[in-house]
């Protein structure tokens, strides 16, 4: 009996691996139609790759996590992570579209049936884009529970006032999830109470209480500062329970961190591919530079670090899909992968020498892009604080 059970488990694992391989192959084929010259041009123009995002959507890759009953693929975070990893390994920038996956999860887990029936099929088809979280504020940063943007109930509406910053893709989305204060912090028994999450129709909001200011930054991440001045939204746009919106946002963050970790693994493998190929073919002093241990050892070390991070990403994704606690694993996966991708990026730059700074080699763009993920969506120091407090039972450090 035990042998039969083991055989079934192995067969299931083989089938799952075949499915993942098929997903990876299909994503690679799609990305091949958008080569590195395409992404270089997007970077130069600070442009948004709408055609690439639309094709990913039509192919069903951005609706992987939406259940079949709402028009999606009904797959897990493990499959979604494979999609994002391959996008990044191809040389593309997954930051243009990754939020479509994890922001949707908040609607799925906390939305009313009416909200799910209305929004999710349209998101799956690409009729609506849900690409933005409105959380971060200039005065509070990572201290989310202290945010000051307010949503005041006025009859059948909420009236929103305040400011958000570093809100990505807001100019290229139809919908946004916004976290705002609905009850005074001083009246709450918990710091996380008194905040609520709302679905904002960005198309209707612009010019009617929402003003958007793009932020120039070192990467083409389409980030903006938002100003709310008596923006009115229907009360039915409340997502989840009143004053319990912090949990709505948190539920999406574990998925976000796993997906970002997968993207960093993809970036790391991109850099290692580039470095190892260049070191094998570039000849100086009559021999490939890859023959020198001083060149090959750092590449091999970076490869080892990326592969180790990939295992943590896989572990976190599997726990998420099994509905097991995965906060520690998601945070560790994101931290390890972001550090591994940055190390691989540095090694790739060093291997290419001066050519790494030439845009035609494409390395400097990816070098800038992958650096972000040690800061966002959660900084490395906050990950370490979380692990120390919640895993090692050490005193809270902040």
N, C-alpha and C positions, 0 to 999 in steps of 0.2 A: 504493500500500500504506500509506504514511504517513497519507494522508488518511482511509482506511478505519479505521485504528487510532484516529485522533483522533475520528472520528465515533462509534466504539464507546465511547471514553472519555467523550465528552460525553453520550451516551445513558445510560451507567451512572451518571454524576453526576446527571443529571436524574431518573433513577429513585430514586436514593438521597435526593435532595432531596424528592421526592414522598412517600417513606416517612417522612422526618423531619417533613414538614408534617402528615401524617396522624396521627403520634404526638402532635405538639404539639396538634392540634385535639382529639383524644380526651382528652388530659390536661386541657385547658382545660374541656371539657364536664363531666368528672367533678368538677373542683375547683369549678365554678360551683355545685354542690349543697352546698358547704361554704363559705358566704360569710364575709366578714370579721367579722360578728357572732359566728359560730361560733367563730372563732379568738380573738376578744376574750374570749369566755366561757371558753375553755380557759385563756387566760392568767390571768384573774381567779381561777379555781379551782385553778390549777396542775394542771390535768387532762390526761389522756392521750387523744388523739383516736382511740380504738380503732376506731370505726366507719369513720373516714376511712382509716386504715391497712388495715383489712380490705378495704375496697372497692378500694383501689389494688392490693392483693394479688390479689383475685379477677379484676381486670381484666388481670392479667399484667404490670403496670408495674414491680413490684419484683423480678420474675424475668427481666427483660430479658437479663441477663448469664449466666443459667443455660442451658447447652446444651440443645437440644431432646431429646436422649436422656435427660436427667434431668428433663424436664417443663417446661423454661423456653422462652423465645422464641429463644434462641441468637443474639441480636443483639450489637452492639458497645457500647463505652463511649460512642461518639458518640451513639447512640440513648438510652443511659441518661442522659447529660448533658442531652439535650433534655427528658427526663421531669422531672428535678430542677429544671431552669431554669423550666419552665412551672409547676411546683408553687409555686415561690417568687414568680414573677411574678403569680400569682393572689392573693397575699396570705397564702398558707398558710406553714407552718413545716416545711420539709423535714427539719429535724433530728430529727423524731419517727420517721423511717423510713429515712433514707438509708443507714444502716449495713447494712441488709439486702442492699444491692447489693455493697458492697466487701468486707465481712467474708466473704461467701460465696466470694469469689474465692480466699481462702486455702485453703478446703476443696477447691475445684475443682482448684487447681494443685498442692496438696501432700498431699491426702488419699489414702488407699488406695482402691482400687476399691470395696471393701466400705463404707468410710465415705461415699464419694460416692453409691453406690447407696442407702444408708440415709437420709442426711440431705437431699440436694439435692431429690429429688422431694417430700419433705414440706415443705421450705422453699418450693418453687415453688407448691405447693397452698395454703400458708398453714396447714398442720397444725402446723408448727413455726416459731417466730420465732428468727432468729439476728441479734440487733440490737446486740450489745455486744462491744467489744474490752477486755480487762483488761490494760492495759499500764502506765499512768502510776502513779507512787507519790509519796507526799508528800515523801519525802527526796531523790528523784532528778529529778523533773520530766522535762525533755526529754533528760536523760542516761540513756537507756534501758539502755545496756549495763551500768550500775552498779546495776540494780534488785536488791532483796534478798529478794523473795518467793521461797521455795524449794519445790521439788517433789522429795521424796525417795522413791526406789524402795523398796517393801516388798512383796516377793513379786509378786503379780499386781496390785498397786495402786501408785499414787503418793500420798504424803501431803503436803498443801500447807499451808504456814504463811506468813503475811505480811499485807500491807496494800496496797490500791489506792485511788486517789482520782480523782474526776472521771470516773467510769465511767457513761456515759449509758445510759438506757433499761433498766437492769438489772432494774428492777421490772416491766418490760413485755416481757420476752424469755423464751424457753424455754432458749436456749443462749447461751453466751459463749465466745469464744476467750481463753485466759489465757496470758500469757507469764510464765514463772517460771524461776528458776535451778536447773539440775539438776547442775551441776558448779562447784566453786569457781573464782572469777575468777582467782585467783593461779596456777592450774594450766593456764590457757589460753594458747595462742600468739597468739590474736587476741581483742580486747575483745568481739567479737560472738559468740564461741563460749561454750558453757556454758549457754546459754539454750534452753528448749524451749517449744513451744506445745501447749496442750491444749484439747480440747473439753470444756466444763463444762456439765452438765445443771443449770441453775440451779434448776429445780423440786425436784430431789432434794437439792441442796446446801444450800438454805436450812434452817437449823435443825439441820444435820448437820455443822457446821464452817464454814458461811458465814453471816456476819451483815452486814446491809445497813443503812446509815444515810443517809437522804436529805440532800442539801446544799441549803440555801436560797440562791438566787442571783438575779441581776438578770434572767435570762431563764428561761423555762419549758423547760429542756432535760433535765429528769428525771435529773439527775446525782446520783451517790451515792458514798459511801465504803464500801469493802468490807474486811471483816476475815476472814482465814482462820485457823482454829484446828484443826489436824489434820483438814482435809477430805480424805476418801479418795475417789479416783476410780479407775476401772478403767485398767490400764496400756494397754489398747487405745484409750484416748481420746487418746493421744499423736498429734499431727498433724504429719506429716513426720518428719524424723530427730531422734533424741535429740541434744541440745546444738546443734542447728542451727535453732532456732526463730526467731532474729532475722531470718533470711531469709524465713521464712514470713510474719512480720508486715510486713516491708519490702515484699514483693510486693503487699500490699494497699494500701500507702500511696500509691503513684502514682495508682491508681484513685481513692482517697479524695480526693486533692488536686485531681484533675481535676473530680470531681463537686462538691466544695465550690466550686471556681471557677465551675462552671456555676450553682450556686445563687446565688452572689454576682452573677453576670450577671443572673439572674432578679430578685434583689432590686433591683439597680441600675435595671433597666427598670421595675420596679414604682414606684420613687421618681420616676423621670423622667416616667412616665405621669401620676402624681398631680400633680407640680409643674407640668408644662406645661398640663394641663387646668385646674388651679386658677388659674394665672397668666392664662390666656386668658379665664376667666369672672369672676374677682374684680375688682370695680371700686372704685377709690378715687380721689378727686379727679376724678370724672366720666369715668374711662377705665380699661380693663383694665390691671392692673399688669404684665401681660406685654408691654405696649408699651414699657416702660422697659428700656433696655439693661442697667441695673444688675440687673434681675430675669432677663431672658431669656439674657444671656450666660453666667452661671454654670450655668444649666440646659443650654444648648447644649454647654458645656465638659464637663459631667458626662456628657452623652450620648456625646460623642466618646470619653471615657475608657472608658466601659462597652463601646462597640462595639469598641475596640481590644483590650480584655481578652477579649472574646468570641472574637476571632480566635485569640488564644493558647490559649484553652480548646479550640477546635476543632482547632488544630494538635496539641496534646498528646494529645487523644483519638484522632486519626487515627494518630499514631505508636504509641500503646498498642495500637490495634486491629491495626496492621500488625506487631506484635511487634518494634518498633524501640525502641532505648533512648529513654526519655522522662523520665528523672528531672529534668533541667534544665527541660524544657518544662512538666512537671506542677507543679514548684515555682513557676516564673514565672507560670504561669496562675493558680495559687491566690493568689499575692501581688498581682498586678496586678488581679485581679477583686475581691479583698477591699478593696483600697484604692479602687478605682473605686466599689464599692457604698457604701462609707462616705462618700465625697465626694458621691455622689448623695443619700444619706440626709441629709447636712448641708444640702445645697442645698434639698431638699424641705422640711426643717424651717424653713429661713430663708424660703422662699417663702410658706409658710402662716402665718408669724408666730406669734402667740399661740395660734391654733387648733391648731397642730401638737402642743401639749401636751395637748389634750383627747383622751381615749381614743376618743371616738366617731369621730375622724378616722383612727384606726388607725395613724397614722404612728409614734407614739412606741414602739409595740410592735416594729414592724419595725426601727426605729432601734436599739433595744437588741439585737435578734437578730443583725443584720448586723455589729455591732461585734465580736462574738466571733471572727470569722474572720480577724482580723489577729493573733490569739493562738493559736487552735486550728484545725485539728489540728497546725499547726506555726507558730511565731511568724515574723513578718516578718524579724527579725534572723537566725534560723537559715536562712531561705531565702537571704538575702544572703550568709551565710557559705558555704553550699553552692555558690552560683554563683561566688563568688570563688575557692574552692578547686578545684572540679571542672570549671568551665568556663574560668576565666581563669588557672588554674594558679598562683594566688597561695598564699602560705604559709597553713597551717591557723591559724585565729584562736582556737581554743578547744581 
